Amino acid sequence: MFQGFCGAMGLLGWVTMALLWTGLIALVVWAISRLFPEHVKTVQRPPERNVDHEESPSRARAGHS
């Protein structure tokens, strides 16, 4: 008469439970992300300087190894 915990719920019950838990977790993650928004600041690169590559110290060392 008693089928046990796993047998008491059919396939539809397990699928429904999985969908409900997934939805609940997604809702909590969404709510937390709305409560604590992350402020992303874009970092702008400084303008490149015109450097003569022949006189660059790193190039000079690389060529005279």
N, C-alpha and C positions, 0 to 999 in steps of 0.2 A: 504494500500500500504506500509506504513512504519511499520516494524515489531518490532522495538525497537533494542536496542544494543544486547541483549542476543539472540534474534531470528535471527539477521542478520548473525551470524556466526553459521555454523552447527557444528555437533559433531566433524567432522574431523578438523575443524578450532580450536576448543577448545583443542583438543588433541595435535595438532601441536603446538599451543601456549604454552601449558604446557611443552611439551618436549623442546621447544626452550628456555624457561625461566630456566628450570632445567639445561640444558646444559650450558647456559650462566653463571649461578651461580656456577656450578661446575668448569667451566673454570676459573672464577675469584678466587675462593678458591684455585685452583691448582696453579695459577700464583702467588698469594700472598705467598703460602707456599714455592714456589721456590725462590722468592725474599728474603724472611726472613727465612732461614732454622733454625730449632731449633737444637742447639748442645746439645745432650743428652750425659752426661758423666755418665758412670757406676761407681757406688760407690762400691769399694771393701771393704768387711768386714775385719777387722783386724783378724789375726789368733787367734783362741781361746786359752786362757791360760789354763794350767792344774791346775784346782782349786780343792782342796779336798773339796767335798761337805759337809762333816761332820763338817768342820771348817768354812764353809761359814757363814758370819754374817746373811744373810737373811734366811738361813736354820735354824740357831740356834734360831732366833727370832720366826720363824714359828712353830718350835717344842715345844717351851716353852710358848705358849700363855696362 
